[in-house]
Amino acid sequence: MALCLCLFLCACQTVGASTVDVYQTRTIHSPDGIGKFYQGREIAKVMGHTEALWLERPSREVEEQPRKLVEALNLQPTDVVADIGAGTGYLSFRIAQKVPLGKVLAVDIQPEMLDIIEFLKKENNVTNVEPVLGSIDNPNLLENSINLAIMVDAYHELSQPYEIMDKVVQALKPNGRVVLVEYRRENPFIAIKGLHKMTQKQAIKEMSSVGLQWLETKDFLPTQHIMIFAKT
């Protein structure tokens, strides 16, 4: 997910009349992170638009098996899906085939990524993928507008995860779901940098802070968790 990593300032959550620190910053931290911590987890550096070709690599079909992922989402033809951190639209276009009467909101904060999506839309005559320019703290989704929000290898890079997820929850329709797809940090043999992986335990902890309840985790993909959440 292409989210800016340059904010190191502490964000705060207001609860009633008191203020609770949501983020912490540390000067000594992993070279793969931004020095900003959320619920004990250091936020990873982001992948920028210059890595677009890596997102479209042919080996991804074997390494990540996106077709199996899309099938596991159990989508309905009329669903509205937000692909947050859509990048080049690699997953957005695959999901779009499953929601012919609905649409996919391809959210990213890098205009360069959205330009790629717009080009591919026209090139392939796709009408139900809609690029959405988000910001580091707001995916710019309307309230009560989506059936599913999905983030593939993106959540761990959000520089403002609390704010983004709070907005995502507001955007969910009744019975809406959130799906996080992340490399399994429980497995040290998965050859991905540690900060670019997440444990199921950590994901559940962070989602619960914005009112999302864990429903299930599917682990049939070679290296990634498919973690499914819904509003409590």
PERAKA-V124702 format. One record per residue. N is the residue number from 1. PSI is psi as a letter, one per 30 degrees, with the letter a starting at -180 (* if undefined). OMEGA is omega in degrees with one decimal (* if undefined). NEAR is the number of other C-alpha atoms within 10 Angstrom. Layout:
# PERAKA-V124702
N	PSI	OMEGA	NEAR
N	PSI	OMEGA	NEAR
This chain:
# PERAKA-V124702
1	k	-176.6	26
2	i	178.0	26
3	k	-174.6	23
4	k	-176.1	19
5	g	-170.2	20
6	g	179.4	12
7	j	178.6	13
8	g	-178.2	15
9	k	-179.4	10
10	k	175.3	13
11	l	-177.7	14
12	k	175.3	13
13	k	178.9	13
14	k	178.8	10
15	j	-176.7	8
16	b	-179.4	6
17	f	-176.7	5
18	l	179.2	7
19	k	-178.4	10
20	k	177.8	10
21	k	178.6	11
22	e	-176.2	17
23	l	172.4	22
24	l	176.3	17
25	k	179.8	15
26	k	178.9	12
27	f	177.0	8
28	j	-175.0	7
29	l	-179.8	13
30	k	175.2	15
31	f	178.8	10
32	f	-177.9	15
33	l	-177.1	19
34	g	179.4	22
35	g	-179.9	22
36	k	-172.8	24
37	k	178.2	20
38	j	-179.6	17
39	h	175.7	12
40	f	-177.5	11
41	k	175.0	17
42	k	179.8	24
43	k	-176.1	24
44	l	171.9	26
45	l	-173.9	23
46	l	171.0	21
47	k	-177.3	18
48	l	-176.4	15
49	f	178.5	19
50	f	178.2	9
51	g	-176.0	12
52	e	-179.2	17
53	e	179.0	10
54	e	178.8	13
55	f	-177.3	16
56	g	-176.6	15
57	k	-179.8	10
58	e	-177.6	10
59	f	-178.8	11
60	e	177.7	13
61	e	-179.5	12
62	e	-174.8	11
63	e	-173.6	12
64	f	177.5	15
65	i	-176.7	16
66	f	179.6	18
67	e	177.5	13
68	e	177.8	12
69	e	-178.2	18
70	e	178.0	17
71	e	-176.7	12
72	f	-178.9	12
73	f	178.0	16
74	h	-176.8	9
75	k	173.0	16
76	l	-176.0	13
77	f	-176.6	14
78	g	-175.0	13
79	k	170.0	20
80	k	-174.3	25
81	k	173.6	27
82	j	175.0	31
83	j	-171.8	29
84	k	-169.3	26
85	h	-170.4	26
86	f	-179.3	28
87	b	-179.6	31
88	f	-177.1	27
89	g	-177.9	29
90	e	179.3	19
91	e	-177.8	22
92	e	-177.6	27
93	e	176.6	22
94	e	177.1	16
95	e	-176.9	25
96	e	179.3	23
97	f	-177.7	17
98	f	-178.9	20
99	i	-174.9	19
100	f	179.0	15
101	f	177.2	13
102	b	178.0	18
103	l	176.2	24
104	k	174.3	30
105	j	-176.9	23
106	j	-171.8	28
107	k	172.7	28
108	l	178.8	27
109	f	178.2	23
110	j	179.0	21
111	e	-179.9	16
112	e	177.4	17
113	e	-179.7	26
114	e	175.1	23
115	e	177.8	13
116	e	179.6	16
117	e	180.0	23
118	e	177.8	17
119	e	-178.4	13
120	e	174.9	17
121	e	-177.9	18
122	e	-178.2	10
123	e	-175.8	9
124	g	177.1	9
125	h	178.0	9
126	k	-175.7	14
127	f	-174.6	12
128	g	169.2	20
129	k	-176.0	26
130	j	177.0	18
131	k	179.7	24
132	k	177.5	22
133	j	177.0	18
134	a	174.8	20
135	l	-175.3	17
136	f	-179.3	18
137	g	-177.8	19
138	k	178.5	17
139	f	178.4	24
140	h	175.3	16
141	k	177.8	19
142	k	176.5	12
143	k	175.7	13
144	h	-172.3	14
145	f	-173.4	18
146	k	175.4	26
147	f	-175.4	21
148	k	168.6	24
149	k	-179.7	24
150	k	175.2	24
151	j	-178.8	21
152	j	-180.0	22
153	h	-174.5	18
154	e	-172.3	23
155	e	-175.5	26
156	f	179.5	23
157	f	-178.6	24
158	k	-179.5	23
159	f	176.8	27
160	i	-173.5	24
161	e	-179.5	22
162	e	-176.8	21
163	e	180.0	19
164	e	-176.1	21
165	e	175.7	24
166	e	177.9	17
167	e	178.4	19
168	e	179.0	26
169	e	178.0	22
170	e	-178.1	16
171	f	-177.5	22
172	k	170.1	25
173	l	172.9	16
174	k	-176.5	12
175	g	176.4	11
176	l	-176.1	20
177	l	171.8	24
178	k	178.3	25
179	k	173.2	21
180	k	174.8	24
181	j	-175.3	24
182	k	174.1	23
183	k	-173.3	27
184	j	-179.6	22
185	f	178.0	21
186	f	-176.3	13
187	j	-177.7	14
188	f	-177.3	11
189	f	174.3	9
190	j	-169.6	15
191	i	175.6	10
192	k	179.3	13
193	k	-172.6	12
194	e	-178.2	18
195	f	177.9	19
196	g	173.4	22
197	l	176.8	26
198	k	172.6	23
199	l	175.5	14
200	e	-178.9	19
201	e	-179.2	9
202	e	179.8	13
203	e	179.3	17
204	e	178.8	17
205	e	-176.5	14
206	e	179.7	18
207	e	-179.3	22
208	f	-178.1	15
209	f	177.6	13
210	g	174.3	20
211	g	176.7	15
212	k	-179.1	21
213	k	177.3	18
214	k	177.0	21
215	e	-179.9	13
216	l	173.4	11
217	k	177.2	15
218	k	-175.1	13
219	h	179.3	13
220	f	176.0	13
221	l	-175.2	17
222	e	-172.2	13
223	f	-171.7	20
224	k	166.2	24
225	k	163.4	24
226	j	-174.0	23
227	k	-171.4	20
228	k	-176.4	21
229	l	175.2	23
230	l	176.9	20
231	k	175.8	20
232	*	*	10
